[in-house]
Amino acid sequence: MKLFEVHILQTVAPSNLNRDDTGSPKDALFGGVRRARISSQAQKRAVRVAFKEYGLLDEAERAVRTKRVVAELLRRLEAQGHPREKAALAVENALNAVGLGVKEGQTEYLLFLGEMELDRLAQAIGAHLEALAAGEAKGKKKSEVSAEVKKALEGIFDGGRAVDLALFGRMLADRPELGVDAAAQVAHALSTHKVDREFDFYTAVDDLNPKEDTGAGMMGDVEFYSATLYRYAVVDLEKLLQNLQNDRELVRKGVLAFLEAFALTLPSGKQNSFAAHNPPLFVAFRTGEGLPRNLATAFEKPIRPREDRALSELSVEALLREWAKFDRVYGPLSPEWKAGVNLTEAKVDGFPVVDSFGMLKEKAEEALEAFLGG
């Protein structure tokens, strides 16, 4: 497997970045003790948001996840000059024809579609507008369209060279052949140490309370914890190349965008209450050919705090020991490129470190250029 891995250690201050259905911060048992946890889904969502907000990918290189595909296609068709009523019928018939059922103006489930797919779908519907809008008038079922038109519509669902779609995949339960296998795998973030939940009891004062009413306007509590988190992700470069239709330049751009977005973002839960904006203290990548490896086993025995050394510092050293141990037993990637940035006082002898995240991105770009070629 040709892969690109990211390993991160990140200490977050008291926070509740990713909560469960009861409002509690997510956690998990690992190594026999309770750990802080951030789900892979929440991390992937943060990455997708960063692709747009940080300007890492152009609009045409991104996808949108929505039930409101009908409205989005209508907007495009009206911009082409098609009448709304006829366009609405054509859109609904087209989506039903390819198995993406529409009810009350929305698809039955969230669809993950590239911007280029949406553009091409709107163009195809516009080109066959009369045929698609004629079904209901002739008493046909909405999904009954000609084989030629149906084939043209189905041929559009190729991922549209959207990087986030190529990375995270698309599953269509009713039409699995139109799905996209994900090129990236993201682990649930886990604390390197045992955690205990804490509670913040709060009260809120009613500003218009009369003086004689001294009680709080409301009260409650919020759960939180602080933690040093280990975060891991791996990208299958061959699958990404396949999903992006063999565009090597877009693969390089997409992987670098993923490295930056994954490293510099976290879910935003309860940030107005906690402001836990804590960048990673250690970020490393490795790329080459071989087997992926999640190094969470470095923390199966939980790191214990010491008065003279930070948890983050001890965690970095444990991670690099595990990295070296696996290299000795299973061998490094062949060939292999790796580098990291380290803000802790940990001993990182023998591991190539650079002075800034910008330099780390440059090293990653050089590695991808050498490994993937032209």
C-alpha positions in Angstrom: 0.0 0.0 0.0 1.3 3.5 -0.9 0.4 5.5 2.1 0.6 8.9 3.8 0.2 8.9 7.6 -0.2 11.7 10.1 0.5 11.2 13.8 -0.4 14.0 16.2 -0.1 14.7 20.0 -2.3 17.6 21.1 -3.0 18.8 24.6 -6.3 20.5 25.0 -7.4 22.6 28.0 -10.7 22.0 29.8 -13.2 21.4 27.0 -16.2 19.5 25.6 -15.3 19.4 21.9 -17.3 16.3 21.0 -20.3 15.3 23.1 -22.7 12.4 23.2 -26.5 12.4 23.2 -26.5 13.4 26.9 -24.2 16.3 26.4 -21.3 14.6 28.1 -17.8 14.6 26.4 -17.2 11.4 24.5 -14.9 8.8 26.1 -13.7 5.2 25.7 -12.1 2.4 27.7 -8.5 1.6 26.5 -5.9 -0.2 28.3 -8.4 -0.8 31.1 -8.9 2.8 32.0 -11.2 5.6 30.9 -9.9 7.9 28.1 -11.0 11.1 26.5 -12.2 10.5 23.0 -13.0 12.5 19.9 -14.9 10.6 17.2 -13.4 10.2 13.7 -16.7 11.6 12.2 -16.3 14.8 14.1 -12.7 15.2 13.1 -13.5 14.6 9.4 -16.3 17.2 9.6 -13.8 19.7 11.0 -11.4 18.9 8.1 -14.0 19.4 5.5 -15.0 22.8 7.0 -11.3 23.8 7.0 -10.9 22.9 3.3 -13.4 25.7 2.6 -12.7 28.2 5.4 -8.9 28.1 5.1 -9.0 28.3 1.3 -7.1 25.0 1.0 -9.2 23.7 -1.9 -11.1 25.5 -4.7 -14.9 25.2 -4.8 -14.7 22.9 -7.8 -12.4 20.6 -5.8 -14.9 20.2 -2.9 -18.1 18.3 -2.3 -21.3 19.2 -0.5 -23.4 16.9 1.8 -27.1 17.7 1.8 -30.7 16.6 1.4 -31.4 19.8 -0.5 -30.1 18.6 -3.9 -33.4 19.5 -5.6 -33.1 23.2 -4.6 -29.4 23.3 -5.6 -30.1 21.8 -9.0 -33.1 24.1 -9.5 -30.8 27.1 -8.8 -28.5 26.0 -11.5 -31.2 25.2 -14.0 -32.9 28.6 -13.4 -29.6 30.2 -14.1 -29.6 28.4 -17.4 -32.9 30.0 -18.2 -35.2 27.0 -17.7 -38.7 27.6 -16.2 -38.9 26.6 -12.6 -42.1 24.5 -12.7 -40.8 22.3 -15.6 -37.3 22.2 -14.1 -38.6 21.0 -10.7 -40.4 18.1 -12.3 -37.4 17.2 -14.4 -35.1 17.2 -11.4 -37.4 15.0 -9.3 -37.8 12.6 -12.1 -34.0 12.5 -12.8 -33.1 11.8 -9.2 -35.8 9.1 -8.8 -34.6 7.5 -12.1 -31.1 7.0 -10.6 -32.5 5.7 -7.3 -32.1 8.8 -5.2 -35.7 9.1 -4.0 -37.2 12.5 -3.4 -39.9 13.2 -0.9 -41.4 16.7 -0.2 -38.7 18.4 -2.1 -35.7 16.7 -0.4 -33.8 13.5 -0.9 -34.5 10.7 1.5 -31.0 10.8 3.0 -27.9 13.0 2.9 -26.1 12.9 -0.4 -22.4 13.7 -0.8 -21.9 15.1 -4.2 -19.0 17.0 -5.8 -19.6 20.5 -7.1 -18.6 19.3 -10.5 -21.1 16.4 -10.3 -23.8 18.9 -9.4 -22.9 21.1 -12.4 -22.8 18.2 -14.8 -26.1 16.8 -13.4 -27.7 20.2 -13.9 -26.4 20.3 -17.5 -27.6 16.8 -18.2 -31.1 17.5 -16.8 -31.2 20.7 -18.8 -30.2 18.9 -22.0 -33.0 16.3 -21.5 -35.5 18.6 -19.8 -38.4 17.9 -22.1 -38.1 14.1 -21.8 -37.6 14.2 -18.0 -40.5 16.6 -17.5 -42.9 14.7 -19.7 -43.2 11.6 -17.5 -45.9 12.8 -15.2 -47.9 14.4 -18.0 -48.0 11.0 -19.8 -49.1 9.1 -16.7 -45.8 7.4 -16.3 -44.2 6.7 -13.0 -41.8 9.5 -12.0 -38.8 7.2 -12.2 -39.6 5.9 -15.7 -37.2 7.6 -18.1 -35.5 6.2 -21.2 -32.5 3.9 -20.8 -30.4 6.5 -22.8 -31.2 9.3 -20.4 -30.8 7.1 -17.3 -27.4 6.0 -18.5 -26.3 9.6 -19.1 -27.4 10.6 -15.6 -25.7 7.6 -13.9 -22.4 8.3 -15.8 -22.2 11.6 -13.9 -21.6 10.0 -10.5 -17.9 9.5 -10.6 -16.9 11.7 -7.7 -16.4 14.8 -9.7 -12.7 15.0 -8.7 -13.8 16.4 -5.3 -10.9 15.9 -2.9 -13.0 15.6 0.3 -15.3 13.1 -1.4 -12.3 11.1 -2.7 -10.8 11.1 0.8 -13.9 10.3 2.9 -15.9 8.3 0.4 -19.6 8.1 -0.4 -22.1 5.4 0.5 -25.4 5.2 -1.3 -27.4 2.3 0.2 -29.8 2.1 -2.6 -27.2 2.4 -5.4 -23.9 1.0 -4.1 -22.4 1.1 -7.6 -22.6 4.9 -7.5 -20.6 5.0 -4.2 -17.0 5.9 -3.7 -14.6 4.0 -1.5 -12.8 6.3 1.0 -9.1 6.8 0.5 -8.6 8.1 4.1 -9.1 6.4 7.4 -9.2 8.5 10.6 -8.9 7.0 14.0 -10.9 8.2 17.1 -8.6 10.5 19.0 -7.7 9.0 22.5 -6.1 10.6 25.5 -2.7 9.1 26.3 -3.6 8.9 30.0 -6.6 8.2 32.2 -9.2 11.0 32.5 -12.0 11.8 34.9 -14.9 13.9 33.9 -15.4 17.2 35.8 -18.5 19.4 36.1 -18.8 23.1 35.8 -21.8 24.3 37.8 -23.1 27.7 36.5 -25.8 30.2 37.3 -27.1 33.0 35.1 -28.5 36.2 36.5 -31.7 37.8 35.1 -30.6 41.4 34.4 -34.2 42.7 35.0 -34.7 40.9 38.3 -36.1 43.3 41.0 -33.6 43.8 43.9 -35.7 41.7 46.3 -35.4 38.7 44.0 -31.9 37.4 44.6 -32.2 34.0 42.9 -30.5 33.0 39.7 -32.5 33.2 36.5 -31.2 29.7 35.5 -28.6 27.2 36.6 -27.1 24.0 35.3 -23.9 22.2 34.8 -21.6 21.3 31.9 -19.2 18.3 31.8 -15.7 18.6 30.6 -12.2 17.2 30.8 -8.7 18.2 29.7 -6.4 15.8 27.9 -3.3 15.1 25.8 -4.8 13.4 22.7 -3.2 11.0 20.2 -4.6 11.5 16.8 -3.9 9.4 13.7 -5.0 9.2 10.1 -3.8 7.4 7.0 -4.4 8.1 3.3 -4.2 5.3 0.7 -2.5 7.2 -2.1 -3.3 4.7 -4.8 -7.0 4.8 -3.9 -6.9 8.6 -3.8 -5.3 8.7 -7.2 -8.0 6.4 -8.6 -10.8 8.4 -7.0 -9.3 11.6 -8.5 -9.1 10.1 -11.9 -5.3 9.8 -12.0 -4.7 13.6 -11.5 -1.4 13.4 -9.6 -1.2 17.1 -9.1 -4.6 17.1 -7.4 -3.5 14.2 -5.3 -0.5 16.1 -4.0 -2.6 19.2 -3.4 -5.3 17.2 -1.6 -2.9 15.4 0.7 -1.2 18.6 1.7 -4.6 20.2 2.3 -5.5 17.2 4.4 -2.3 17.4 6.4 -2.9 21.0 7.3 -6.6 20.7 7.9 -6.3 17.6 10.1 -3.4 19.0 12.1 -4.8 22.5 12.7 -8.5 21.8 13.4 -10.7 20.1 16.0 -14.5 19.9 16.4 -15.9 23.1 17.8 -18.2 21.8 20.5 -18.7 24.2 23.4 -15.8 26.4 22.3 -17.8 29.6 23.3 -17.7 28.2 26.8 -14.1 26.8 26.9 -12.0 28.4 24.1 -9.7 25.4 24.0 -7.8 26.6 21.0 -4.6 24.6 21.6 -2.6 23.7 18.5 -0.7 20.4 18.4 2.5 20.0 20.3 3.8 17.3 18.0 2.9 16.5 14.4 4.7 13.9 12.2 4.1 12.3 8.8 5.5 9.3 7.1 5.0 8.3 3.5 6.1 5.4 1.4 5.0 1.8 0.6 4.1 -0.7 3.3 1.5 -1.3 6.0 -0.3 1.4 7.9 0.1 1.4 11.7 -1.8 3.2 14.4 0.6 3.8 17.3 -2.1 4.1 20.0 -0.5 1.0 21.5 2.2 3.3 22.8 -0.4 4.4 25.4 -2.1 1.1 26.2 -0.3 1.6 29.5 -1.5 5.0 30.4 1.0 7.8 30.8 1.2 9.0 34.4 1.8 12.6 35.3 5.1 13.6 36.9 5.9 16.8 38.8 9.0 17.4 36.7 7.7 16.5 33.2 4.6 17.3 31.2 2.2 14.7 30.0 2.8 15.9 26.5 6.5 15.5 26.8 6.2 11.9 28.1 3.7 11.1 25.4 6.0 12.2 22.6 8.8 10.0 23.9 6.4 7.0 24.3 5.1 7.5 20.7 8.6 7.6 19.2 9.7 4.5 21.2 6.7 2.6 19.8 7.6 4.0 16.3 11.2 2.7 16.6 10.1 -0.6 18.0 7.8 -1.3 15.1 10.5 -0.2 12.7 12.9 -2.8 14.2 10.3 -5.6 14.1 8.3 -4.9 10.9 10.7 -2.6 9.1 10.1 1.0 7.9 8.3 1.8 4.7 10.2 1.1 1.5 11.1 3.7 0.5 10.2 6.0 3.4 10.1 9.7 4.0 9.2 11.1 7.4 9.5 14.3 9.4 8.0 16.0 12.4 7.6 19.2 14.3 8.0 19.1 18.1 7.1 21.9 20.6 7.8 19.8 23.7 10.9 19.2 25.7 10.8 15.5 24.7 14.0 13.7 23.5 13.6 13.0 19.8 17.1 11.7 19.0 17.2 10.1 15.6 13.8 11.4 14.5 14.0 14.2 11.8 12.4 17.3 13.2 11.9 20.8 11.6 11.4 24.2 13.1 7.9 25.1 11.9 4.7 23.7 10.5 5.4 25.5 7.2 8.7 23.6 6.9 6.9 20.3 7.7 4.5 21.0 4.8 7.5 21.6 2.5 9.0 18.3 3.6 5.7 16.5 2.9 5.5 18.1 -0.5 9.0 17.1 -1.3 8.3 13.5 -0.2 5.1 13.3 -2.2 6.9 14.7 -5.3 9.7 12.1 -4.9 7.3 9.2 -4.2 4.5 9.8 -6.6 6.5 11.2 -9.4 5.0 13.0 -12.4 
